[in-house]
Amino acid sequence: MADAAEAQREDPGALNFLACVSDEVTRETVNRVVSHLGPLRAKVRSGDLASAQRAIDAAAPPDLMLLDISSNDDPITALEDLLQLCPRSTQVLVIGSVNDVSLYRALMSLGVVDYLVKPVSGDVLHDALAAVIDHRSSESSAVAPRIQAHAFIGARGGIGTTTITAAVAWYFVNEFHQRAALVDLDLQFGTLALSLDLEPGRGLREALEHPERIDDMLLASAMASAGDRLKVLASEEALDEGFNLRPDSLEPLFNALSNDFDQLVIDLPRRLDDCGRYLVGNADQLILVTDMSLPGLRDTLRLIDLAKRVGTRTPPLVVASQVGAPHRGEISQREFERGLGAQLDHMISFDAKAAVAMAHEGKALPAAARGSKAAEEILQLAQRLSGREASGKKRARGLPLLGRLWK
């Protein structure tokens, strides 16, 4: 039987729905129920959790999944692995053949919305799916748009990652009239505030170590101002102090920032801790900045491999920085892309005059050298991240896009 919701696929408000069910009787029930629910872009497939994992499209992940665990020997572990491929907003219903309280509790601890025991009637399945869809609709109408988080990380040091990060945030504010928060998560050696001639505020470390204390007063003390709509969260912690930053502290911080900002731009340290790895997997967009040297290629591939293993929301963008710099030991673009196995998404030219102007004025690159080639190239990246441009530069020579390799 074909997907039940084929007629609803063109509805722009439709949810992406994926069902993988092992037995034909339940699968027919799912198709029949889905045909009366909507709007859904539904894929109803035969199979277990492994089949569902193969069916997930990284470019359009499911908003709602119905998964059959009846044929899995270790459904909890398999489900944990599968959920790494989906954004946190994906909601999951599970069906199985075992009526067991401990299994139910284990599923709920993973964030599963409901567990239905076979045989599943059409009425029960309809009510369970309708409850989730209705809840999502009420949430989307009541909650303001979520802040967009863009995480930048350099494959090598000293290649201008912080410069690009600050410039992108500057464009969000001054070109697209949005509100942006810049966050430097290198609490000891970060240079984001320094590059903008700002004194780091006090409070970022406390917010990350004690998320329960986050309030407007703490954020106000932690933020330095780079303009009316551009704020910087940075720190300069003592080198002889240790501290423990927990990934679960990031969401309360970002939720608080979402009240006042549209865009969150994060500068990640190359030495990734648990928070850094969490953001690699959970940022709306991960941007890998590299030079076109052999070490840059090696470490870009390592970061791409990490992104695959932790599971990113979308394939990372790869941005070549300081292109043409005589001191970087570049290989050719053709050689670099051949080693990468994909084309570069964006290229930022080396511009010594713009770098000098930026350092002397203590401003973001486009503010100090607006007409420079590098500024124009970073503008293209900012347009892409803000959704104002469907893609980056023109592609050539038939090399695959990284997104295709991601699947």
C-alpha positions as CSV (number, residue, x, y, z in Angstrom):
1,M,0.0,0.0,0.0
2,A,1.3,3.5,-0.9
3,D,1.9,6.1,1.8
4,A,-1.4,7.2,3.1
5,A,-0.6,10.9,3.2
6,E,0.6,11.3,-0.4
7,A,-2.2,13.8,-1.0
8,Q,-1.0,16.0,1.8
9,R,2.7,16.2,0.8
10,E,2.4,19.6,-0.8
11,D,1.0,21.3,2.3
12,P,3.8,23.6,3.5
13,G,2.6,23.3,7.1
14,A,2.6,19.5,7.1
15,L,4.7,17.6,9.6
16,N,7.3,15.0,8.5
17,F,6.0,11.7,9.8
18,L,8.0,8.4,9.7
19,A,6.6,5.1,10.7
20,C,8.5,1.8,10.6
21,V,6.4,-1.2,11.5
22,S,7.4,-4.9,11.2
23,D,4.0,-6.6,10.7
24,E,1.6,-6.1,7.9
25,V,-1.6,-5.9,10.0
26,T,-0.3,-3.0,12.1
27,R,1.2,-1.3,9.1
28,E,-2.2,-1.3,7.4
29,T,-3.7,0.2,10.5
30,V,-1.1,3.0,10.5
31,N,-1.8,3.8,6.9
32,R,-5.6,3.9,7.5
33,V,-5.2,6.2,10.6
34,V,-2.7,8.5,8.9
35,S,-5.0,9.1,6.0
36,H,-7.5,10.7,8.5
37,L,-4.8,12.8,10.2
38,G,-3.1,15.9,8.9
39,P,-1.4,17.7,7.7
40,L,1.3,15.1,7.5
41,R,4.1,14.2,5.0
42,A,4.0,10.5,5.8
43,K,6.4,7.7,5.1
44,V,5.1,4.3,6.3
45,R,7.8,1.6,6.0
46,S,8.2,-2.0,6.8
47,G,10.9,-2.8,9.3
48,D,12.4,-2.3,12.8
49,L,14.6,0.4,14.4
50,A,17.5,-0.3,11.9
51,S,15.1,0.3,9.0
52,A,14.0,3.5,10.6
53,Q,17.6,4.6,11.0
54,R,18.2,4.1,7.3
55,A,14.9,5.9,6.4
56,I,15.8,9.2,8.2
57,D,16.6,12.0,5.8
58,A,19.2,14.3,7.4
59,A,18.0,17.2,5.2
60,A,14.4,16.8,6.3
61,P,14.3,14.9,9.6
62,P,11.0,13.7,11.0
63,D,8.9,15.8,13.3
64,L,7.1,12.7,14.5
65,M,8.0,9.0,14.4
66,L,6.1,5.8,15.1
67,L,8.6,3.0,15.8
68,D,8.1,-0.8,16.2
69,I,10.5,-2.4,18.7
70,S,8.9,-5.8,18.8
71,S,11.7,-7.5,16.8
72,N,14.7,-5.7,18.5
73,D,16.6,-7.6,21.2
74,D,18.0,-4.5,22.8
75,P,15.4,-1.8,21.9
76,I,16.7,0.8,24.4
77,T,20.2,0.9,23.0
78,A,19.0,0.8,19.4
79,L,16.5,3.6,20.1
80,E,19.2,5.7,21.8
81,D,21.4,5.4,18.7
82,L,18.5,6.3,16.4
83,L,17.5,9.4,18.4
84,Q,21.0,10.8,17.9
85,L,20.1,11.3,14.2
86,C,17.1,13.5,15.0
87,P,16.7,17.0,16.4
88,R,15.5,17.3,19.9
89,S,12.1,18.5,18.7
90,T,11.3,15.1,17.1
91,Q,8.6,13.3,19.0
92,V,8.5,9.5,19.2
93,L,5.7,7.0,19.8
94,V,6.7,3.4,20.2
95,I,4.8,0.2,19.7
96,G,5.8,-3.3,20.8
97,S,4.6,-6.7,21.9
98,V,5.7,-6.7,25.6
99,N,3.5,-5.2,28.3
100,D,6.2,-4.4,30.8
101,V,6.4,-1.5,33.3
102,S,10.2,-1.4,33.4
103,L,10.4,-1.2,29.6
104,Y,7.8,1.6,29.7
105,R,9.8,3.5,32.2
106,A,13.0,3.1,30.2
107,L,11.3,4.4,27.1
108,M,9.9,7.4,28.9
109,S,13.3,8.2,30.2
110,L,14.5,8.5,26.6
111,G,11.8,11.1,25.9
112,V,9.3,8.7,24.2
113,V,5.8,10.3,24.2
114,D,3.8,7.0,24.4
115,Y,4.1,3.2,24.3
116,L,1.4,1.1,22.7
117,V,1.2,-2.6,23.0
118,K,0.2,-4.8,20.1
119,P,-2.4,-5.5,18.8
120,V,-3.0,-1.8,18.3
121,S,-6.5,-0.7,17.4
122,G,-7.2,2.1,14.9
123,D,-9.0,4.1,17.6
124,V,-6.1,3.9,20.1
125,L,-3.5,4.7,17.5
126,H,-5.6,7.6,16.2
127,D,-6.0,9.1,19.6
128,A,-2.3,8.8,20.4
129,L,-1.1,10.4,17.2
130,A,-3.8,13.1,17.3
131,A,-2.8,14.1,20.9
132,V,0.8,14.6,19.8
133,I,-0.1,16.6,16.7
134,D,-2.6,18.8,18.6
135,H,0.0,19.5,21.3
136,R,2.6,20.5,18.7
137,S,0.1,22.8,17.0
138,S,-0.8,24.5,20.3
139,E,2.9,24.9,21.2
140,S,3.8,26.4,17.8
141,S,1.0,29.0,18.0
142,A,1.8,30.0,21.6
143,V,5.7,30.0,21.6
144,A,7.8,32.6,19.9
145,P,10.3,31.5,17.2
146,R,13.3,29.7,18.8
147,I,16.6,31.4,18.7
148,Q,18.9,30.0,15.9
149,A,22.3,28.7,17.1
150,H,25.3,28.7,14.8
151,A,28.5,27.1,16.2
152,F,31.9,27.9,14.6
153,I,35.0,25.8,15.2
154,G,38.4,26.1,13.6
155,A,40.2,23.0,12.3
156,R,43.4,24.9,13.0
157,G,44.4,27.7,15.2
158,G,45.2,31.2,13.9
159,I,43.1,30.9,10.7
160,G,40.5,33.6,11.5
161,T,37.7,31.6,13.0
162,T,36.9,34.2,15.6
163,T,37.1,37.0,12.9
164,I,34.5,35.2,10.8
165,T,32.3,34.5,13.8
166,A,32.2,38.1,14.9
167,A,31.7,39.3,11.3
168,V,28.7,37.0,10.8
169,A,27.1,38.3,14.0
170,W,27.8,41.9,12.8
171,Y,26.0,41.2,9.6
172,F,23.0,39.7,11.4
173,V,22.6,42.9,13.3
174,N,23.6,45.6,10.8
175,E,22.6,44.1,7.5
176,F,19.6,42.0,8.4
177,H,18.4,44.1,11.4
178,Q,18.3,41.1,13.8
179,R,19.4,40.8,17.4
180,A,22.5,38.6,18.0
181,A,24.4,37.3,21.0
182,L,28.0,36.3,20.5
183,V,29.3,33.6,22.9
184,D,32.9,32.7,23.3
185,L,33.2,29.3,25.1
186,D,36.9,29.4,25.4
187,L,36.8,30.8,28.9
188,Q,40.6,31.0,29.3
189,F,42.1,31.9,25.9
190,G,39.1,33.2,24.0
191,T,39.8,36.4,21.9
192,L,36.3,37.3,20.8
193,A,35.8,40.2,23.2
194,L,39.4,41.3,22.8
195,S,39.0,41.5,19.0
196,L,36.0,43.9,19.5
197,D,37.9,46.0,22.0
198,L,35.6,44.9,24.8
199,E,36.1,44.1,28.5
200,P,34.6,40.6,29.1
201,G,31.6,40.8,31.4
202,R,31.3,38.8,34.6
203,G,28.9,35.9,35.0
204,L,29.4,33.6,32.0
205,R,31.2,31.0,34.0
206,E,28.7,31.2,36.8
207,A,25.8,30.8,34.4
208,L,27.4,27.7,32.9
209,E,28.3,26.2,36.3
210,H,25.1,27.1,38.0
211,P,22.3,27.3,35.4
212,E,19.7,27.5,38.2
213,R,20.9,31.0,38.9
214,I,20.4,32.3,35.4
215,D,18.2,35.4,35.4
216,D,18.1,38.8,33.7
217,M,20.4,40.3,36.3
218,L,23.1,37.6,35.8
219,L,22.9,37.9,32.1
220,A,23.1,41.7,32.2
221,S,26.3,41.4,34.2
222,A,27.7,38.7,31.9
223,M,27.2,40.6,28.7
224,A,29.4,43.2,27.1
225,S,27.8,45.5,24.5
226,A,29.0,45.8,21.0
227,G,26.0,47.8,20.0
228,D,22.3,48.1,20.7
229,R,21.4,44.7,19.2
230,L,24.8,42.9,19.5
231,K,26.0,41.6,22.9
232,V,29.0,39.5,23.8
233,L,29.2,36.8,26.4
234,A,32.9,36.0,27.1
235,S,35.2,35.4,30.0
236,E,38.9,35.6,30.9
237,E,39.3,33.0,33.6
238,A,42.6,32.4,35.5
239,L,44.9,29.8,34.0
240,D,45.5,28.1,37.3
241,E,41.8,27.5,38.0
242,G,39.9,24.4,36.9
243,F,36.1,24.4,36.2
244,N,33.6,22.0,35.1
245,L,31.1,23.0,32.4
246,R,28.1,20.7,32.0
247,P,26.2,20.3,28.7
248,D,22.9,20.5,30.5
249,S,23.7,24.1,31.5
250,L,23.6,25.3,27.9
251,E,19.9,24.9,27.3
252,P,18.8,27.1,30.2
253,L,21.3,29.8,29.1
254,F,20.1,29.6,25.5
255,N,16.5,29.6,26.5
256,A,17.1,32.8,28.5
257,L,18.8,34.4,25.6
258,S,16.0,33.5,23.3
259,N,13.8,36.1,25.0
260,D,16.0,38.9,23.7
261,F,17.8,37.6,20.6
262,D,17.1,36.1,17.2
263,Q,20.5,34.7,16.5
264,L,23.1,33.0,18.7
265,V,26.6,32.8,17.3
266,I,29.0,30.6,19.2
267,D,32.8,30.5,19.0
268,L,33.9,27.0,20.1
269,P,37.4,26.2,21.3
270,R,39.4,23.6,19.3
271,R,40.0,21.6,22.4
272,L,36.4,20.3,22.7
273,D,35.0,19.5,26.1
274,D,31.6,18.0,26.8
275,C,29.9,21.3,26.1
276,G,31.7,21.7,22.8
277,R,30.7,18.2,21.7
278,Y,27.1,18.8,22.7
279,L,27.0,21.9,20.5
280,V,28.6,20.1,17.6
281,G,25.5,17.8,17.7
282,N,22.9,20.3,18.7
283,A,23.6,23.6,17.1
284,D,21.2,24.5,14.3
285,Q,24.2,24.8,12.0
286,L,27.8,23.8,12.6
287,I,30.4,25.7,10.6
288,L,33.9,24.2,10.2
289,V,36.6,26.8,9.4
290,T,39.8,25.6,7.9
291,D,42.8,26.8,5.9
292,M,43.7,24.8,2.7
293,S,46.8,23.2,4.2
294,L,47.3,19.4,4.6
295,P,46.9,19.7,8.4
296,G,43.8,21.7,7.9
297,L,42.4,19.0,5.6
298,R,43.2,16.3,8.1
299,D,41.6,18.0,11.0
300,T,38.5,19.1,8.9
301,L,38.0,15.4,8.1
302,R,38.3,14.5,11.8
303,L,35.7,17.2,12.7
304,I,33.4,15.9,10.1
305,D,33.8,12.4,11.4
306,L,33.0,13.7,14.9
307,A,29.9,15.5,13.6
308,K,28.7,12.3,12.1
309,R,29.2,10.3,15.2
310,V,27.5,12.7,17.6
311,G,24.8,13.4,15.0
312,T,24.3,16.9,13.8
313,R,20.9,18.5,12.8
314,T,22.2,19.3,9.4
315,P,25.5,18.6,7.6
316,P,28.2,21.0,8.6
317,L,29.3,23.8,6.4
318,V,33.0,23.8,5.5
319,V,34.5,27.3,5.0
320,A,38.1,27.9,3.8
321,S,39.7,30.9,5.5
322,Q,42.7,33.0,4.6
323,V,42.7,31.7,1.1
324,G,45.8,32.9,-0.7
325,A,47.8,33.6,2.4
326,P,51.5,33.0,1.6
327,H,52.3,31.7,5.0
328,R,49.6,29.0,5.3
329,G,51.2,26.3,3.1
330,E,48.2,25.9,0.9
331,I,47.5,23.0,-1.5
332,S,45.4,23.8,-4.5
333,Q,41.6,24.0,-4.2
334,R,41.2,21.1,-6.5
335,E,43.5,18.9,-4.3
336,F,41.8,20.0,-1.1
337,E,38.3,19.3,-2.3
338,R,39.5,15.9,-3.7
339,G,40.8,15.0,-0.3
340,L,37.6,16.4,1.4
341,G,35.4,14.4,-1.0
342,A,33.2,17.4,-1.5
343,Q,33.3,21.0,-2.5
344,L,34.0,23.8,0.0
345,D,30.8,25.7,0.9
346,H,32.5,29.1,1.1
347,M,35.9,30.6,0.7
348,I,37.2,33.7,2.5
349,S,40.2,35.4,1.0
350,F,43.3,36.5,2.9
351,D,43.1,40.2,3.2
352,A,46.1,41.7,5.1
353,K,44.8,45.3,4.9
354,A,41.4,44.4,6.3
355,A,43.0,42.5,9.1
356,V,45.2,45.5,10.0
357,A,42.2,47.8,9.9
358,M,40.2,45.5,12.1
359,A,43.0,45.2,14.7
360,H,43.6,49.0,14.8
361,E,39.9,49.9,15.2
362,G,38.8,47.1,17.4
363,K,35.8,46.4,15.3
364,A,34.3,43.5,13.4
365,L,35.9,43.0,9.9
366,P,32.9,44.4,7.9
367,A,32.8,47.5,10.2
368,A,36.5,48.2,9.7
369,A,36.8,47.2,6.0
370,R,33.3,47.1,4.6
371,G,34.4,47.1,0.9
372,S,37.1,44.4,1.3
373,K,36.8,41.1,-0.6
374,A,36.9,39.1,2.6
375,A,33.9,41.1,4.0
376,E,31.9,40.5,0.9
377,E,32.6,36.8,1.1
378,I,31.6,36.6,4.8
379,L,28.4,38.4,3.8
380,Q,27.5,35.5,1.5
381,L,28.0,33.1,4.5
382,A,25.9,35.3,6.8
383,Q,23.1,35.4,4.1
384,R,23.1,31.7,3.9
385,L,23.0,31.2,7.7
386,S,20.2,33.8,8.0
387,G,18.1,32.1,5.4
388,R,18.4,34.9,2.9
389,E,20.3,32.8,0.3
390,A,19.4,29.3,-0.7
391,S,23.0,28.2,-1.2
392,G,26.5,29.5,-1.1
393,K,28.8,30.0,-4.1
394,K,28.2,28.3,-7.4
395,R,29.3,24.7,-7.5
396,A,31.6,23.4,-10.3
397,R,33.3,20.4,-11.7
398,G,30.6,18.0,-10.5
399,L,32.0,17.2,-7.0
400,P,29.3,16.2,-4.6
401,L,28.0,18.4,-1.9
402,L,28.8,17.5,1.7
403,G,25.1,17.0,2.4
404,R,24.9,14.2,-0.1
405,L,27.9,12.4,1.5
406,W,26.2,12.8,4.8
407,K,23.4,10.3,4.1
